[in-house]
Amino acid sequence: MGWNDHIDNDLSESLKELIAGGFVFEGGAPFAVAQKAIEGGRASLRPDEMKVFEEQLVPALRALEQAKREDEAEDAVGPPPPAD
């Protein structure tokens, strides 16, 4: 295992979560790029695929992480009060 294999493993798990959560749909370029990154890591992506990764998958990964943080915060302190 190389020094940065854990990074690709973490990325693969996050990309799998995106797909399972419905953030990325089968049949589109983001899905194909996600699948390729899961199988071969970011280093396997061609420049055009890296563009799809950066422009479409990175924002989706950030949204997924934000949703996780919000869920964790709600679990820790309870739901926010209802709006009036």
Secondary structure, 3 states (H helix, E strand, C coil): CCCCHHHHHHHHHHHHHHHHCCCCCCCCHHHHHHHHHHHHCHHHCCHHHHHHHHHHHHHHHHHHHHHHHHHHHHHHHCCCCCCC
